[in-house]
Amino acid sequence: MKKTITLLFTLLVGYAQAQTADSVTIRKIYNEALANGKSYNWLRYLTKQIGPRLSGSDGAQKAVDWTKQVMEKEGFDRVFLQDVMVPHWVRGAKEVAYIQNGKQKVSVPIAALGGSVATGPKGVEAGVIEVKSFPELRALGADKVKGKIVFYNRPMDPTKINTFEAYGGAVDQRANGATEAAKLGAVGAIVRSMTNVRDDNPHVGGMRYGTGVPLIPTAAISTNAADLLSKSLAENPNLTFYFKQNCETLPDAKSYNVVGEIKGSEKPDEIIVVGGHLDSWDLAEGAHDDGAGCVQSIEVLRIMKALGIKPKRTIRAVMFMNEENGLRGGVAYADLAKKNNEKHIAAVESDNGGFTPRGFGIVGTPDQRAKVMPWKPLLAPYGLLEIGAGGGGADIGPLAQLGTVLFGFKPDSQRYFDYHHTTVDTFETVSQRELELGAASMAALVYLLDQYGL
């Protein structure tokens, strides 16, 4: 019994000492990020000097070249590119749309959804059917929908505290609205923007066509214009809507994931990934989505080097290409990892904006999540209180098939969809301090993952 008590006491002392040492290191990580951080200046260059970075565009290629140079300049042990063939959709000339209500013509802001076909040079004008859901649309039947433009006007639920949950409850209209409308003979689809803010900015995003149905043009309409259209329809169900868009899909283009790594000193064959997606929608600087995640990921490795932390495991920063309209980069990365027989023990993604850190969502087994729980007291002083089961991230999602535990960085979500996929997702909307706190939070988690594994 005495030996057991002595052993238990020794283990508790050792655990306390380790916690103290980890606490000191994590404090140094935050000090380095907040006093000497480079992420904000990197983000300024990425958004202001390069700008929009849709897959296949010149901006995307410039972002690849630049992030590779940044990581090489920081002296990471290895920096390399992974070839990825990506979709190449282009918007063309600015869209035109108006409500024709009797003799009154009111112009409204729209933007073609990524992947949509064009309207043709004359545009499309037709009567409008407003619906809130696919079941409501189907209940109307082809007799009422054929030859019309379907207007999807279900807003994001403002009562959801987590705005990503609200987004998930509305985004099916954007993704599949054109297909469901085309099945019933519609000639076009207009979708309310995915935001709770009332503004004049169309919020774009990807859509997809089902097989065996006509390809009809589809666009996002700003929330203010959606409210106006709905009000006008209530007053005059016979009004018409006109829109013209000039987008097209070109042949797939060659692009790249950009990877930088610090080699592990004890277990170099075990890999921890931290990353974000380098592409952005063509209308946006992509500051929150996802320039922030990219520069934060590079900053994680920079902090380790600056503090002289020699990780046991290999730490990789990955700039994934084509999350917005294809996820080709994430799939290619996982495929290469499998082909090369690489062991990825954990992956962390930042793709929820550069806002104040709140925690991490974990995708793994109950036992794997349980191994993370003892770290909560180390992270709580920095506001990381939401740590538990949750989402990982789109780009790292394909790594789950390899048994990788996924961590999704969770900043405060309240303002994200104010800017998401719009022209106002700019550098000026990002707080330097919030961005740097996020980078430090990710670095702290990566440090603990490296020290203790899963």
Protein Blocks (a to p, Z undefined) as FASTA:
>chain_A
ZZmmmmmmmmmmmmmmmmmmmmmmmmmmmmmmmmmpcklmmmmmmmmmnopadehiaklm
mmmmmmmmmmmmnopabdcddddddddddebjaddddddehjbccdddddddehiacebj
nopaddddddfbfklmmmnommlmgopacddfbdcdfkbmblmlmmmmmmmmmmmmmmmm
mmnopabdcdddddfbdcfbdceddddddehiacdddddddfklmmmmmmmmmmmmmbcc
ddddfbdcdddddddddddddddfklmmbccdddddfbdcfkbgolmlomkmmmmmmmmm
mmmmmnopacfbdcdddddehklnnommmmmmmmmmmmnopacfbdcddfebjadcfbdc
ddddfklmmmmmmmmmmmmmnopabgcdddfbfklmmmmmnopacddddddfklmmmmgo
paklcfklpcfklmmmmmmmmmmmmmmmmmnoZZ
